[in-house]
């Protein structure tokens, strides 16, 4: 039987004016999980700024927000570069107004065995996931604490983790390590920034299939969603809008006393343990078909 499906996308889950007047910035907000988050923030009343390196992704995020009646703008930036982050915030605030919500969703990930990983491959993920999260968070903090009017309204940061940050991530050591760093950073910033009225939380999603998944990551699950659903205690996978709801709640006044917390939204999948564990298959064998060069 498993867990029931959530209410359909577009259902009211918070009062529609919950985030009226708020400006939220979502990094990587033009595709996949980030776009779903941007849409639900807009449904709750926030204006949404989308940051991404790719213009087509940014425009897709803006279009999705506008399709549900929201107001949006976009700006290009590489989150690994603090100067570009500051310029993107300037551009978005010039159109939407002062930001007080930030969702650090920008990420990089690809399957690779740790023994084969090149230094630049490791850095390309850790710099985006960990460094980029810090630079964007620091930029929001700087703006809120430097503006008396904004300080009164407070701020909220939500960092997107992965459950492999708790367990390790064989085949994705770079991403697991970077996400673990973000989880630790979340706790540190929550304590430091609470006196400034800024809450910092994290969300760790389970499997939320979407059309923007990379082909090499899709190849890790060739059987498709139905088999993945049977592997989950919940008997199903996540729906994008329920992930957006979770982030929106963490950013809302209804979570005003919640900070330094990581919310796991995965149908208990990361906690699963078989009574008798299956035979172990080395990670190199699991990834051999995915990582095998063409020809």
TALINUR-V356763 format. One record per residue. N is the residue number from 1. PSI is psi in whole degrees, -180 to 180 (NA if undefined). Layout:
BEGIN
N:PSI  N:PSI
END
This chain:
BEGIN
1:-58  2:-172  3:146  4:160  5:152  6:169  7:156  8:158  9:139  10:-10  11:147  12:126  13:-25  14:159  15:137  16:-15  17:16  18:-41  19:22  20:132  21:-10  22:148  23:125  24:139  25:129  26:115  27:141  28:32  29:12  30:-10  31:158  32:-129  33:-41  34:-41  35:-40  36:-39  37:-46  38:-41  39:-44  40:-33  41:-40  42:-39  43:-30  44:0  45:-5  46:145  47:143  48:128  49:130  50:125  51:130  52:159  53:-31  54:123  55:-39  56:-33  57:-43  58:-45  59:-35  60:-39  61:-44  62:-44  63:-39  64:-40  65:-46  66:-29  67:-23  68:16  69:11  70:171  71:135  72:159  73:165  74:157  75:143  76:140  77:148  78:113  79:-10  80:-11  81:107  82:-37  83:-40  84:-36  85:-47  86:-41  87:-39  88:-43  89:-43  90:-46  91:-44  92:-41  93:-27  94:-24  95:-43  96:-24  97:178  98:132  99:145  100:2  101:138  102:130  103:114  104:90  105:-19  106:135  107:168  108:140  109:143  110:146  111:132  112:141  113:139  114:-37  115:-22  116:-5  117:130  118:153  119:-42  120:-31  121:-43  122:-48  123:-34  124:-33  125:-50  126:-34  127:-39  128:-50  129:-51  130:-55  131:-45  132:-39  133:-44  134:-46  135:-42  136:-42  137:-43  138:-37  139:-43  140:-44  141:-44  142:-41  143:-40  144:-46  145:-19  146:2  147:110  148:-39  149:-38  150:-33  151:-37  152:-30  153:-14  154:-173  155:167  156:134  157:134  158:124  159:133  160:118  161:-163  162:145  163:-20  164:-14  165:-19  166:-30  167:-13  168:159  169:77  170:131  171:-12  172:50  173:-34  174:-46  175:-42  176:-42  177:-42  178:-43  179:-36  180:-39  181:-39  182:-37  183:-42  184:-42  185:-39  186:-46  187:-43  188:-47  189:-34  190:-42  191:-45  192:-38  193:-6  194:-41  195:-20  196:3  197:17  198:122  199:144  200:116  201:175  202:158  203:131  204:104  205:154  206:-140  207:115  208:88  209:144  210:164  211:-15  212:6  213:142  214:148  215:-36  216:-30  217:-37  218:-36  219:-20  220:-17  221:65  222:-21  223:-17  224:-175  225:-36  226:-39  227:-41  228:-39  229:-39  230:-22  231:-13  232:139  233:-30  234:-18  235:8  236:171  237:175  238:152  239:136  240:-39  241:-28  242:-27  243:-44  244:-38  245:-43  246:-44  247:-43  248:-42  249:-45  250:-29  251:-9  252:165  253:-17  254:-9  255:33  256:-21  257:13  258:115  259:148  260:14  261:147  262:118  263:121  264:126  265:85  266:17  267:29  268:16  269:-37  270:-18  271:-5  272:133  273:129  274:146  275:-43  276:115  277:145  278:164  279:136  280:132  281:122  282:144  283:-36  284:-36  285:-39  286:-38  287:-1  288:-42  289:-37  290:-41  291:-6  292:129  293:150  294:141  295:NA
END
